[in-house]
Each structure stands twice: as structure tokens, then as C-alpha cells.
């Protein structure tokens, strides 16, 4: 994170540790709109994937 940007790197799949770091990104976002989006993110009443089995699509 810098004064002007936020960068996402080092993606991992926690349920498949053997995969290691995934070949995604890096993704860089302008910091001001990124922080506005986080501040206005909705709050969910429950996990939308709760009860789903790994490897299936909802």
C-alpha cells in the first residue's frame, strides 16, 4: 500500500496448500476509490457459501 495505490499479490488457496502461491496478479487499485468501496461494502447476515461443498458451484 502506498499513499496513492493498493496492490494485491501472493494469492493462495488455503484449502490446497500444495498449490502454493497462485499465478494471479498483481492487481493494483487507486487507493482513494478502493477505500471508498471498502467503506461502503454491504454487511451480510450470513456466509453466502455456508453449507456448500468444496468443488461445487452455488
Secondary structure, DSSP 8 states (H G I E B T S, - for coil): --SSEEEE---B-TT-GGG-B-S---EEEEHHHHHHHHHT----SS-TTTT--TT---
